[in-house]
């Protein structure tokens, strides 16, 4: 179903007037003013709210790790999922701090967890194929991942969805997606990921360049996703598309999450109206990825952890934007004199 743009000229004027009539100099709340207006347009109301926010963390493995592109072994993916379930990861801490629902989704981890409390099992395969040798997944599997992500979001009650991920090797997939969908040279897309040396980064670059040359046929967003993406990235892209269709606020985390959005935005450009970019990651390439989307991130904290941590840290700013618009006095109600002409 097509995503509707949030443009509403009459409501935009009403929101501008409401923001400008608060007891403050014009524009003095900076980015929060633009955020409040965006939230109002997304929710199609002046009475904006932040209701039952949730962060979805999608986990999956990548066959391309066989090429030696990660500083960590693939087992770290399932081990970190266990850490999420035990409440010991950074995202657990920050989500709890902000009273945010946290959902961990097994999209395609190369490990059998069995039935586990707190784990949403949507495993479609034990990871992707090695895209240095063959497409990461079939077109049909990619479709299933997109549809699965859509169904997950349709179950949520709240109006804010944050996106996070875990998957050893997924910065390689994200860099390949970035290159294919933006045309930015591979050398500017690759970074250290989980901590590669300069030599390791160069090797990662060469692996992607060789894979791109091998799969030159993949040009459309869906084909690029199936060829180079991961199951967590595809499922996340589907979840994003459904969230925007349902007029929810999309909180976008770092490099990998933004690569999923790149795909979704090529499929449905209006999705960008619904996106709040939590932060600019310290992963090489994220700044240029954001620029390609004309995105202005709320925070720049030097993060490169993933997991949706940037979303959880940005969530208080959404509350602040809603609260000042809803609760702050106007010049008239507070009987404060306005600026002299």
Beta strands, then each sheet from edge to edge (+ up, - down):
strand 1: 54-60
strand 2: 101-108
strand 3: 119-121
strand 4: 160-166
strand 5: 249-252
strand 6: 275-277
sheet 1: 3+ 2+ 1+ 4+ 5+ 6+
end
